[in-house]
Amino acid sequence: MVQKIAPKLAALTALLVSLSPAARAQSGWGEINMPRGVTMISQKIYDLHMLCFWVCVAIGIVVFGVMIYSMVVFRHSKGVVADTTLVHNTRIEVIWTIIPVCILIGVAVPAARTLIQISDTRNPELTIKVIGYQWGWQYQYLESGVSFFSKLDARSNAASQLDSGIDPNTVPNYLRDVDHPLVVPVGTKILLLITADDVIHSWWVPDLGVKMDAIPGYINEAWFAVDADKAGVYRGQCTELCGRGHAFMPIVVDARSKADFNAWLDSEEAAQKPGAPAQATTAAPAGAAPPTPAQLAEASAVR
Amino acid sequence: MAEHTHAPAATSPAHAVHAVHDEHDHRPHGWRRWVYATNHKDIGTMYLVFAGLMFLIGGSFAMVIRAELFEPGMQLVDPQFFNSMTTMHALFMIFGAVMPAWTGLANWLIPMQIGAPDMALPRLNNLSFWILPFAFTLLFSTLFVPGGAPAGGWTLYAPLMVQTGDAFPMTIFAIHMMGASSILGAINVIVTIMNMRAKGMGLLRMPLFVWTWFITAFLLIAAMPVLAGAVTMLLTDHYFGTTFFTATGGGDPIMFQHIFWFFGHPEVYILILPAFGVVSEIIPTFSRKPLFGYETMVYATASIGFLSFIVWAHHMFVTGIPLAGQLFFMLSTMLIAVPTGVKVFNWTATMYKGSLSFEPPMLFALGFLFMFTIGGFSGLMLALVPADYEYHGTYFVVAHFHYVLVPGAIFAIIGAVYYWLPKWSGKMYDMRLATWHFWLSTVFVNVLFFPQHFLGLAGMPRRIPDYAVQFTDWNMVSSIGGFAFGLSQLLFPYIVLKCLRSGEPATGRVWESAHGLEWELPSPAPYHSWGEPPSEALIARGAAH
């Protein structure tokens, strides 16, 4: 008897464990909502998203409620006779025009406020130029001159080839890892100057609340400031169709404390000076100077 | 007046006159009937059959997409081919399935509903249909040319689109042909409605399907030439050294998006306005109660049509357009929720205190009502610019527009066919099977598209052939829903063919409380719908509001 029940209990336990929040973090079932993110803007966006969501839920309950009520109560099969005189009612029509307008204003005001904050790119403490290529990103720290390319890491690249035979589940951060992440300090207003070299791309990191198209001939501005206590690695990817490798140009932002960031920047600066020892750099792949766009294109074409 | 009083029974003297008249028609037979077709019903039938065929082809492209996305890793197709599939799926579904289906329904119904014998411009009608098979043969053949089918998305954004291989000029020429066909069809609808209405059929007596198509036709005429201009500029950029959209030559890639979406946003209303018309016909019939707020419905449709021209940049919130532009387009977009809400409330009020029954057309109309509203909610969320910074370009957008297009436009088209098929064919279809068709479609369309909201919010971009592993579970659910939804649709041609082959004879009225001129004709409707115009009394009876 016990032998019969034991496997079932084990299965049930496994099921319960898999439903627990801790396990959910590992599986995809819990991935159903926008992240709150780690910047003031991303949190405001999240709040706006949830506000609008609950407004929609409330409207839905009322509207769907009346529909379902009508479908249940006013059934021909129950012998209900239609009230054919109910075809027009100016008062109710005015009411259900004005109420939505008021609700919309209630949502539009916080949206506009947040939008104005998003658009305020004044007084940055650090400026980074972001250039999109088919298929990778280049980051240039304008104040210090540090510059490097960032593209899909080799393990993801190998596993994502057609019929590679490699299980993506065995690759850490499959399609979400790059060779050289963008390193930024926390608690700092960072201005991104975003452009592209070939076609349109879009730079998106959900946790930062930043999405901005990278467009040839344009320099778009976006800013973020990671909360001072939220050092960590944040991942995103290109969100504008840019050709064959569109799915394979992730973005990784490594937010460090100001001290750690400064140390990293100093070592990068030293490494990227002409004649610096090649192995000291984390920036340029293969220890050489940053690849030219042509080299990058060639490297990407391999994938 | 007696001869004008068409009783529903098919044996009335007036119908006997029709029948005799019909037999004297010189209608060509065999292939000539279709190739030389000038009859609105024949052309309508061809449009609908064509749309059904494109729906199956476009659907099979979607099956490739869902199969590749079933699990992470690249198992089936090359990423470039995957991009071709998303592009071709959209082009086939929008220009091949939904738009021709609406034109087919317009052809079948508008003359019958306004008391006319046929469309005003029958040869133009023939031309506008026969362009389409050539356009789509050309587009389909791009799958076999060097460089593959277009893969830059149906939005054809420059400069990516210019990287297309040999398919580039073929795609553009195909789009030109589709646009020409749509414009000709729209001209025909407008001329017919303006000139062919029976005496007594005032504008505010027209059925809502006629009204919504009338407004749609104006949107088509205004929007399609803009698309033609955009793709022509792409063509000259590629072959004649112009740099309209090339930054290095002084051009502007964003200008393409402005021009494209100036067409593209009215286009989405072109796809949905006739659906509003269909639902406004079906719900009153099966609620046994006239449509609530007929005139408001007309004005709401017209205002949606107008607003559709001043919201285009909400597709471009993350392109770096200025703050003032973002605010304007956010507010104008939110404003659309007002007339759209009025419509949903009016349909609900039509059901309230009605006497409802749930035949297949009503089921599809109710499916439309619920799920289109869900698509409307996500549309409202997308209108908020700050939130759009997270939603834009993700599966949340994919979920949104599929909710308004599949259980929205497509359900309305299917509902329309189940509503009018007995009138067209004179035969009833298998209602039990059609009910099955509804429930299978409804369950699986939600399994297919609802999880895509989650995927988008959790960070999965659209138009990617491969994804990070945390998106696996909901993609599997979505794919299973997709395969099941696709299979369920095979019931549709089966039900229609079975009806045509062996359906029970239908009555003239078909549905006990159907109102409108088409129900005053016998079933099947005579070849030349209203050989003599209907009497004003008949028109007044049809216009029950």
Interface residues (C-beta under 8 A of the other chain):
Chain A: S27 G28 W29 E31 I32 N33 M34 P35 I41 S42 K44 I45 L48 H49 C52 F53 C56 I59 G60 V63 F64 V66 M67 S70 M71 F74 R75 H76 S77 V80 V81 A82 D83 T84 L86 V87 H88 N89 I92 E93 W96 T97 P100 V101 L104 V107 A108 A111 A112 T114 L115 I116 I118 S119 A159 S160 Q161 L162 D163 S164 I166 D167 P168 N169 N173 Y174 L175 R176 D198 V199 I200 S202 W204 P206 G209 V210 K211 M212 D213 I215 P216 G217 Y218 N220 E221 G236 Q237 C238 T239 E240 L241 C242 G243 R244 G245 H246 A247 F248
Chain B: P72 G73 M74 Q75 V77 D78 P79 Q80 N83 A151 G152 G153 Y157 P159 L160 Q163 A247 T248 G251 D252 P253 I254 S287 R288 K289 P290 L291 F292 G293 Y294 T296 V318 T319 G320 L323 Q326 L327 M330 L331 M334 L335 A337 V338 G341 V342 V344 F345 T348 A349 M351 Y352 K353 G354 S355 L356 S357 L366 L369 F370 T373 I374 F377 L380 M381 L384 V385 P386 A387 Y389 E390 H392 G393 T394 H453 F454 L455 L457 A458 G459 P461 R462 R463 I464 P465 D466 Y467 A468 V469 Q470 F471 T472 D473 W474 H545
